[in-house]
Structures are given as structure tokens and as C-alpha cells.
Amino acid sequence: MTSPQHPPTAGGTPPPPGCPAHAGAVALSGPRFQTEPAELYREMRRDHGAVAPVTLTGDVPAWLVLGYRELHQVYSDPVLFNRDSRHWGQWERIPADWPLRPMVDHSFDSVLWTTGEQHSQRVAMTENALDAVDSFELRRSAEEIADRLIDTFCGQGETELMQHYATLLPALALVRVCGYDDEEGPGLADSINTFLNGTPESLVAFQHFHAATYRLVDARTARPAADAASRMLAHGGYGREQIVQDLAVIIVSGQQPTADWIGNSLRLMLTDDRFAASLTGGRHSVTEAMNEVLWEDAPLQNSVARFATRDVQLGGQHIRAGDMVIMGIASAHHDPQVRAPGGSFTGGNNANFAFGHGDHRCPYPAQEIGETIARTGIEVLLDRLPDVELAVPEAALVWRPSVWMRGLTALPVRFTPAPAQRFLA
């Protein structure tokens, strides 16, 4: 469907007044967005208020919700701000190879895009499949995988933790939870990381990931096992395509956010003096660092959009029916209306949006699985390499160019070489 307020801008036709692509819209891309998004969000709030006009890759217009209260309002009203992207008024101008299409396209029949009772039923299937995961077995498995990964570099005295540890650990743990073959893990991690970056390679990476998931569902249809894929198939009522799409949501939503939760927490602990004294066994400090990251550098900085079903005023802006509304989690966590400048919402405060809110929030079993993997990964690393330190100046660290995710491209560290344990073949 076409929205009259956002006609195609090809051929130099300017957007009309009132369109988010007009009147100072800010691009959610480029070097500044990648390196200093917090400052950019502050400027956007100063210039536009709690909701700002933005553009995505390809000059695609949208609104970014910057305010905490406004974000809560959008999350809490799934009728007015609907997850079903068929409401979007821009589809006729979106090319088939748009890099962000996998994160927006309603044609992928997954739990992400369903609404109402249909969504509740799909969530129940997912929650039941994940709630059956044994937390003790998950931690044991995560410890084993972490030790195996550390054994590959512990004798070298240096490594790059994102590529060789933080990205691989959740992928390898989640392939076991879902039922993929262990050897699929590294390839799946690479594919997920690539398509979440929203680069021209995203669509190919997305297709590679889905091919592996089709293979998994076909294998478990023939030979059920004690894994999430088999439990979802046994639930009944859903076909091959729906199971594939919901399994894809589980591993995508779990792998890269958990990897960035590990990386961002380690970065904090290696660069902030508050954590320096407790690196050698401060399990409580790990919890504090992980919670602080959810407020300060949440792995999901901007959440996949909602779509206005009718004209509405939000944060002083006129949102029109068919407009895309992006959930600005990182900005909302620093909203001065609910948080004094320099103030802290860390410690025991869990009122963050890092796992979403409302009908489409991350299911609690999935949240617990991600937290278990992340905490285990950090604790095992610090136990095995107690004097680990950053190998480059903090200012040299580079953040990924994703509009959705907040994570490092690399985390180089050094440490005293240590012997491998029993896991290195």
C-alpha cells in the first residue's frame, strides 16, 4: 500500500512537508552514528523533542522514539503502534535488495510479526520449547564451550575476544539448545552478525542462516530429539515454514545480543576502575557490570519498528498512519525526564527496555538463557585469565555500524599465557 505523505523520492522529487525525511531528519548511519550515538541522540532530543525524524539506509524515512515515557507508550499500545509491517506506507519504494529488509519484511511468517491471539499462541509455543531447557545443563554446556574456546588462545598471551570468544560462545551454546549440529555454530554466528549490520552482504548472510534452519527442521521432523526444534514441532498446529521462522527468531534474538552483552560487559570491566580490583573473582561485579551495560550500552540500541495504524500525536510530533516508528532503547535509557544527567539507573534497577516491553518483549525463558550464557562466559574467562587487560587504548575500540545493535567490532586483549585445560584436542 502507498502512503500519500511519503511518496517515492526517486528522480529528485523532494518529500512533502511533514514527512520524516523532511525538516532536519537525521541519518541513522555513518561514522558519527557508529562512534558517538549517545551524543547524536542528545542533539536529536534537543532539536526535535522526544520523537525525532530519521532516515534509514537508502533515505527511507522513519521516526525514532527518544523519550522513556513515549517509548513505554508505544510498547504498551500494540493496536495503535502495530508490529505488522503490512501497515507500512513505504513498501512500494523499498527495493528487493534493501539491506534492512530481513528485519522489517512481514513476508517472513515469524512470531516477530504476528499480533493479537495469533501472537500469543506463537509465543506460547516458543516459551514452552525454551522453558524446558535445564538451567544446570545449560550452564555446564556453556562452561565446557567457554573452556574449549579459551584453550585455543590461552597460551598465546593475546587474542581478539569478539571474534574468538564472545561471538562464538552464544552461537555454540544456542545451536545445542535449538538442535543444530555443533559444527553449524561458527557459520551461523558469522551469518547473523553480518545481516544484523545491515550491509550489502546482509541478504546473502540471511539466506545462508535460513538454509541451515530448514535443514534442522527437516532433520528433526524425521528424527526428533531433546531440543527446542523438536519440542516446537511436537507442539502441533504449525507448518514447516512457521517453525523455521520462529527458530530463526530464537537464535538471532539470542546469539548476537548475547555476544554484545558479553563484549560490552568485558569492555566496561577492563576500562572502568570500579571493576579493576574485583576482576580476579568478583562474581558480584560481573552481575553489576552486566546490569550497567543494559542501561548504558544495551546490545539492542534500537528495536525493530512499529507501524502507526492511524494518525496520532506522539512526543509533540504528528505521526501519520503508515509511518514507521523505531524504538530508541539507548536514547530512552538516558532520557533526562526520568534520569538526571550523570545519574545512574544501575544496581538493582531493572526498569530498562533492553529486552523490550509489552506483547513483543523477549520471553522470560529466552532472557534467562541469554543471561546464563553471558554470565558464564564472562566468569569463565576471568577465572582462566585473571590478569586479562585491554591491549589497545579504549579510544581505539570500534563499534559496529548497525542501526539495531550496539557492540564492538573487536576487543583485543593481552594476558599472561596460561596452559590449556582438558578440552583442547
SVG drawing of the C-alpha trace seen along z (x, -y; Angstrom):
<svg xmlns="http://www.w3.org/2000/svg" viewBox="-7 -22 59 62">
<polyline fill="none" stroke="black" stroke-width="0.4" points="0.0,0.0 1.1,-3.5 1.1,-6.3 0.4,-9.7 2.6,-11.6 5.7,-9.6 5.8,-9.3 8.9,-7.9 11.8,-10.4 13.4,-8.9 14.3,-11.3 14.9,-14.2 11.3,-14.6 11.5,-16.2 9.5,-14.8 6.5,-16.9 6.2,-19.0 5.5,-16.8 7.4,-13.8 10.1,-12.4 12.6,-12.6 11.9,-16.4 12.9,-19.2 16.2,-18.0 15.8,-14.2 18.9,-12.6 20.5,-9.6 20.9,-6.5 24.1,-5.6 27.6,-6.9 30.7,-7.4 29.1,-9.7 26.2,-7.4 28.7,-4.5 31.2,-6.2 29.1,-8.6 25.4,-7.7 24.7,-8.9 25.8,-12.5 23.8,-12.3 20.7,-11.1 21.1,-14.1 21.3,-16.5 18.2,-14.9 16.3,-15.3 17.4,-18.9 16.3,-19.7 13.2,-17.6 12.0,-16.6 11.0,-13.1 10.4,-11.8 12.7,-12.7 12.6,-12.3 15.3,-10.0 16.3,-8.2 17.5,-4.6 19.7,-3.2 18.5,-4.3 17.0,-7.6 14.0,-5.6 12.0,-7.9 11.0,-6.9 10.5,-8.2 12.9,-7.4 11.3,-7.4 13.9,-9.0 11.8,-9.5 11.4,-6.9 7.7,-7.6 7.0,-7.8 8.7,-4.5 6.6,-2.9 3.5,-4.3 4.4,-2.8 5.3,0.6 2.0,0.6 -0.3,-0.1 0.1,2.7 -3.2,1.7 -2.1,-1.9 1.6,-1.0 1.4,2.3 4.2,4.8 2.7,6.0 4.8,4.2 2.0,4.6 0.8,1.3 3.9,-0.4 3.3,-3.0 6.7,-2.7 6.7,0.8 6.4,-0.4 9.6,-2.3 11.6,0.4 13.9,2.4 14.1,6.2 17.8,5.9 17.3,3.3 19.9,4.4 17.4,3.9 14.6,5.9 15.2,9.0 14.5,7.0 11.3,5.4 9.7,7.7 6.3,9.1 6.5,11.9 8.7,13.8 6.0,15.7 7.5,15.5 6.4,14.7 8.0,11.2 5.3,10.0 2.1,11.7 -0.3,9.8 -3.2,10.5 -4.2,14.0 -2.1,15.5 1.0,13.9 0.1,15.2 -0.2,18.7 3.2,18.5 4.8,17.1 3.4,19.9 5.0,22.5 8.3,20.7 8.2,20.3 7.3,23.9 10.2,25.0 12.7,22.9 11.3,23.3 12.2,27.0 15.9,26.1 17.6,27.4 19.4,24.4 22.1,26.5 22.8,28.4 22.9,25.1 25.5,23.6 27.5,26.8 27.4,26.8 28.3,23.1 31.3,23.7 32.5,26.5 32.3,24.4 33.9,21.4 36.8,23.6 37.2,25.1 37.4,21.6 39.8,20.3 42.1,23.3 42.5,22.2 44.2,18.9 45.2,19.1 48.8,20.0 49.3,17.1 49.2,14.3 46.9,12.2 43.7,12.6 40.8,10.7 37.8,11.6 34.9,10.7 35.8,13.0 37.4,15.8 35.2,15.8 32.2,13.5 30.6,14.1 31.2,17.9 30.2,18.8 26.5,17.9 26.3,19.4 27.7,22.7 25.5,22.8 22.4,21.9 22.9,24.4 22.8,27.1 19.6,25.6 17.9,25.5 19.2,28.7 21.6,27.7 24.7,29.7 27.6,28.3 29.6,27.6 26.9,25.2 27.7,22.7 30.6,20.7 28.9,20.2 25.6,19.3 27.4,16.7 29.1,15.1 25.8,15.0 23.8,13.4 26.5,10.8 26.7,9.9 23.0,9.4 22.4,7.5 25.0,5.0 22.7,4.0 25.4,4.1 25.0,5.1 26.1,8.6 23.2,8.9 20.7,10.7 23.2,13.4 24.0,14.0 20.4,14.1 19.8,16.8 22.7,18.9 21.3,18.8 17.8,19.8 19.1,22.7 20.7,24.1 17.4,23.7 15.5,25.5 18.0,28.4 17.5,28.5 13.7,28.6 13.7,31.3 16.2,33.4 14.1,33.1 10.9,33.9 12.4,37.2 14.3,37.8 13.0,35.9 15.5,35.2 15.6,33.4 15.9,29.9 13.9,26.8 13.3,27.6 11.8,31.0 9.6,29.5 8.3,26.9 7.4,29.5 5.7,31.6 3.6,28.7 1.5,29.1 -0.6,26.7 2.2,25.1 3.9,26.0 7.5,26.2 7.8,22.6 6.4,21.2 8.7,23.5 11.7,22.4 10.9,18.7 10.4,19.0 13.5,21.0 15.3,18.2 13.9,15.6 15.2,17.6 18.8,17.9 19.0,14.5 17.5,12.8 19.8,14.8 23.1,15.0 24.3,11.5 22.7,9.6 24.3,12.1 27.6,11.8 27.4,8.0 26.3,8.3 29.5,10.3 31.7,7.9 30.2,4.7 30.4,6.0 34.0,7.1 34.9,3.7 33.3,2.0 35.2,4.2 38.5,3.7 38.2,-0.1 36.4,-1.2 38.4,-1.5 35.4,-0.5 35.8,3.1 39.6,3.3 40.0,4.6 37.5,7.4 38.4,8.9 40.0,11.9 36.9,13.4 34.3,10.8 31.3,12.7 29.1,10.0 31.0,7.4 30.1,9.4 26.4,9.0 26.9,5.3 28.7,4.8 26.1,6.8 23.2,4.8 25.0,1.5 25.6,2.4 21.8,2.9 21.4,-0.7 24.5,-2.3 25.3,-0.2 22.4,2.1 23.2,4.7 19.9,3.8 20.2,0.0 17.2,-0.5 14.4,2.1 12.7,3.3 9.9,0.9 6.2,0.5 3.8,-1.0 1.1,-3.6 -2.3,-2.3 -3.8,-5.8 -2.7,-9.4 -1.6,-10.2 0.4,-12.8 3.4,-11.3 6.1,-13.4 4.9,-16.6 5.2,-15.0 2.4,-14.2 2.8,-10.6 0.7,-9.6 -1.0,-6.3 1.6,-4.0 4.7,-5.7 7.5,-3.6 8.3,-4.1 11.7,-2.8 12.1,-2.1 15.1,-4.1 16.1,-2.0 19.6,-3.5 18.2,-7.1 15.3,-6.3 17.7,-5.0 19.3,-8.4 16.1,-10.5 16.6,-13.5 12.9,-13.5 13.4,-10.3 17.1,-10.3 19.2,-13.2 22.3,-14.0 25.1,-11.8 22.6,-9.9 22.6,-6.1 19.8,-3.6 22.1,-0.6 22.5,1.6 19.2,3.3 17.1,1.2 15.7,3.5 13.2,1.0 15.2,0.9 13.9,1.7 16.9,3.9 14.6,6.9 11.7,4.9 8.4,4.4 4.8,5.4 3.4,8.2 6.6,8.5 9.2,8.4 11.8,11.1 10.2,14.2 11.5,14.8 12.9,18.2 14.9,16.8 16.1,13.9 17.3,16.3 19.1,18.4 20.9,15.4 21.8,14.2 23.1,17.6 25.3,17.9 26.7,14.3 27.4,14.5 29.1,18.0 31.2,16.7 32.5,13.7 33.1,15.6 35.0,18.5 37.2,16.0 38.1,14.1 38.7,17.3 41.0,18.7 42.8,15.4 42.7,13.3 45.1,10.6 43.5,10.0 43.7,6.4 42.9,4.3 45.6,4.4 44.8,1.0 43.7,-2.4 40.0,-2.5 39.6,-5.2 40.8,-2.8 37.9,-0.4 35.5,-0.5 31.7,0.0 29.8,2.0 27.9,0.0 24.5,1.5 21.4,-0.6 19.9,2.0 22.9,3.4 25.4,1.8 28.6,3.9 32.3,3.8 33.9,4.9 36.9,6.1 38.1,6.4 41.9,7.0 43.3,8.1 46.5,9.5 47.2,11.7 49.8,13.9 50.0,17.1 48.2,20.0 48.2,23.7 45.3,25.3 42.9,27.4 41.4,30.7 39.3,29.5 41.8,28.7 42.0,31.7"/>
</svg>
